């Protein structure tokens, strides 16, 4: 029988560093042909643009397949299977498929899809990698005691979405074969120990934790785990196991179109105010800074905002400033939009 093509599922919460890890794997493929499948929660394909903006050799248009109409775990019947088949039916199939899930996706339903007859004979889940934001976990943004989170949510309806976030984090850990405790350069030794304790408390048997910064890790550690995760579904418990469908009613996203931004630092201040006032989970996008030949990328997760010029505007490309805002369902879109546009 022809060997099955390995696929690695990269999961992790918003802003944990999944795209940075994917970019690192591409840069260090060492001749191995990787096919990337990128899925994100939102209306604007920011992560695909970040990869395209890196100027990575071998990252051609045909090597990146982006699914933008919902999480992979929710749309496997509509897009996931045809995407996998299209990749495998190429004249030269990829050596390895890397799937970056949305930060709001449950990984287990995606792993289940690999057990379907149409793909089981051709694909195997080499491993599930969970990327974790060490400083965020150390700050207690995800509780390791779901009962405590539920009790707080009962006492204050404004915290309902925090329970959903904690459950997502818990499920991502419980499905992982390897956890990358990322952004260690931003955490103190005490913070790292605290984060390690929380992460280890949510791991399944046999899973390991590796500390990383900027997603830098030898690809041989991440690719080639040979976990065959589709054969071990019972060993990857989920709070969402059962007859109920997973949906994302707890979260929503929208796009804010801006004009030319002459002072990105002022916009950064507005982003921080919007995050603080409306509990926004993430803001990401690109800016048109007049008189600058380079596009300006913006990524905000919680109180942290990163800005940098990533690549020149392409010939014929329309210069525009657009931000994707991701937050809890029911957030005051008008108020957030006003903060970002005034």
C-alpha positions, 0 to 999 in steps of 0.5 A: 500500500502507498504510505499515507500522507502525514498531516499536522494540525496546529491549534491554539488560542487567538494570538498564541503564535500559530502563524509564526510557527507555520512561517518558521516551518516553511522557512526551515522545510529543507526541501520538504514540500509542505502544503498549508491549509489556513482557516481563520475566524473573521471576514478578512484573510489576514493570516494568509496575507501575513504569510504572503508578505513574508517573501518565503521561497516556495510559498506560492499561491498554490501552496496555501489553501485558505478556508474562510467561511467558518471553522474547519471543525464546522465545515469539514463536509463542505470544504475540508474533504475536497481541499484534502483531495485536491492537494493529494491529487496534484501531479506532485502531492505534498510531503506533509500537510500543515493545517492551522485552525482558527483560534476559536476552533475545537481540534477534535472534530477536525481529527475525526474527519480524518477517520472518514473513509474518503480520506483515511486510506490516504491521510493520517494525523501525524500529530496535534500541536497546541500553541499556548501563550505563556504570559496570558496563561500565567496571568490567569486568562484561562482558568484550569477549574471549569467549575470556578469559571462557571460559578463566576459566569452565573454570578455575572452574565458579562462573563459568559463568554469567558467560560466558552474561552476556558472550554476552548483552551481546555479542549485544545490541550486535551487533544494535543500530542505536543504543546508549545509553551510559546512567548517564553521571552515575554514571561518571568521564570515565575510566570513560566512555572505557573503557566507550566502547572496550568498546562500540564494539568490539562494534558492527556497521557503521553503529551509533552510540553516544549518551551519556545519563543517566536515559534522557533523549534526544530521542524523535526520535533513538530513534524514526524510524531507519527501519532495517528491521532485519528486512531486515538479519538477516545484518548482525546476527551472533549467537553463538547463530545456528544450529540450537540453541534459546536458553534461560535455563537459566543463570538463574532467578528467584523471588519473596520475600513479606515482611510490612510493612517498618518500616525499608527501610534495614535491608532495603537492608542485607540486599539488599546482603549477599544480592547479595554472598554469592550473586552475585544479578544483580538484586532488584526489587519493592515494599514496604508501609511501615506508616503510609506512604500511598505504596508503596515501590519497590526496585531493586537491580543489583549493589551499587547499590540504589535506593529511593523512594516511587513512588505512593499505594496505590490504594483497595482495593489489597492492601498487600504487600511482594514482591521478585523475585530474579534470579540464576544457576541453582542459587543458594541460594534458601533462603539468599537468602530467609533474608537478606531475611526476617530 
